[in-house]
């Protein structure tokens, strides 16, 4: 049976995973829109999220040897979520506002709980 601490940890990580997945989707869609021709849109749509995954994995992944800490991690995550907001604004428009609000609320929650 899961302990209360484990359930709490899972519940606080779910919003982070949702925001990170939305970041990847937004970057892929926005990158696809920048491509011209038949192949470039698909290349951009795969390369842009791959770059985000590589950078996030190096500097923000919990098990990374190069994980940032404190204010640097907050600035990094804020910048990445701003990238997602911009990508959504370019590709879909109004959902970018909801994404930005969700990201801000998550970062505030994570800071207040000490789980950033």
C-alpha positions as CSV (number, residue, x, y, z in Angstrom):
1,X,0.0,0.0,0.0
2,X,1.4,3.4,-1.0
3,X,2.4,5.7,1.8
4,X,0.9,9.3,2.1
5,X,4.3,10.8,1.3
6,X,4.5,8.7,-1.9
7,X,1.0,9.7,-3.0
8,X,1.8,13.3,-2.3
9,X,5.0,13.2,-4.4
10,X,3.1,11.6,-7.3
11,X,0.3,14.2,-7.1
12,X,2.8,17.0,-7.2
13,X,4.7,15.6,-10.1
14,X,1.7,15.1,-12.4
15,X,1.2,18.8,-13.2
16,X,4.9,19.0,-14.0
17,X,4.7,16.0,-16.4
18,X,1.6,17.5,-18.1
19,X,3.3,20.9,-18.6
20,X,6.5,19.2,-19.9
21,X,4.5,17.1,-22.4
22,X,2.5,20.2,-23.5
23,X,5.9,22.0,-24.0
24,X,7.1,19.3,-26.3
25,X,3.8,19.2,-28.3
26,X,3.8,23.0,-28.6
27,X,7.4,23.1,-29.8
28,X,6.7,20.4,-32.3
29,X,3.6,22.0,-33.8
30,X,5.3,25.5,-33.9
31,X,8.4,24.0,-35.5
32,X,6.3,22.1,-38.1
33,X,4.7,25.4,-39.1
34,X,8.1,26.9,-39.9
35,X,9.0,24.2,-42.4
36,X,8.7,24.7,-46.1
37,X,8.2,21.8,-48.6
38,X,7.4,18.2,-47.9
39,X,10.3,17.2,-45.7
40,X,11.4,20.2,-43.7
41,X,8.3,20.6,-41.6
42,X,8.6,17.0,-40.4
43,X,12.3,17.4,-39.8
44,X,11.7,20.5,-37.7
45,X,8.8,18.9,-35.8
46,X,11.1,16.1,-34.7
47,X,14.3,18.1,-34.2
48,X,12.9,20.9,-32.1
49,X,11.4,18.7,-29.3
50,X,14.5,16.5,-29.4
51,X,16.6,19.6,-28.6
52,X,14.2,20.5,-25.8
53,X,14.4,17.0,-24.4
54,X,18.2,17.1,-24.5
55,X,18.5,20.4,-22.8
56,X,15.8,19.6,-20.2
57,X,17.4,16.2,-19.6
58,X,20.8,17.7,-18.9
59,X,19.8,20.6,-16.7
60,X,16.4,19.9,-15.1
61,X,16.0,16.1,-14.9
62,X,15.9,14.9,-11.3
63,X,18.6,12.3,-11.9
64,X,20.9,14.4,-14.0
65,X,24.5,14.9,-12.9
66,X,24.3,18.5,-14.2
67,X,21.0,19.4,-12.7
68,X,20.7,23.1,-11.8
69,X,19.6,24.0,-8.3
70,X,17.8,26.9,-6.6
71,X,17.3,30.1,-8.6
72,X,19.1,28.7,-11.6
73,X,16.6,25.9,-11.9
74,X,13.7,28.2,-11.4
75,X,15.0,30.5,-14.2
76,X,15.6,27.6,-16.5
77,X,12.2,26.1,-16.0
78,X,10.5,29.5,-16.3
79,X,12.4,30.1,-19.6
80,X,11.4,26.7,-20.9
81,X,7.8,27.2,-20.0
82,X,8.0,30.6,-21.7
83,X,9.3,28.9,-24.8
84,X,6.2,26.6,-24.7
85,X,4.0,29.6,-24.2
86,X,5.5,31.3,-27.2
87,X,5.3,28.2,-29.3
88,X,1.6,27.8,-28.4
89,X,1.0,31.5,-29.2
90,X,2.6,31.1,-32.6
91,X,0.8,27.9,-33.5
92,X,-2.6,28.0,-31.8
93,X,-3.0,31.4,-30.1
94,X,-5.4,31.5,-27.1
95,X,-4.4,28.2,-25.4
96,X,-1.0,29.9,-24.8
97,X,-2.6,32.0,-22.0
98,X,-4.0,28.9,-20.2
99,X,-0.6,27.2,-20.5
100,X,1.2,30.3,-19.1
101,X,-1.2,30.5,-16.2
102,X,-0.8,26.8,-15.5
103,X,3.0,27.0,-15.7
104,X,3.1,30.0,-13.3
105,X,0.8,28.3,-10.8
106,X,2.8,25.1,-10.9
107,X,6.1,27.0,-10.4
108,X,4.6,28.8,-7.4
109,X,3.3,25.5,-6.0
110,X,6.6,23.8,-6.5
111,X,8.5,26.7,-4.8
112,X,6.1,26.8,-1.9
113,X,6.3,23.0,-1.3
114,X,10.1,22.9,-1.9
115,X,9.8,20.4,-4.7
116,X,11.3,22.5,-7.5
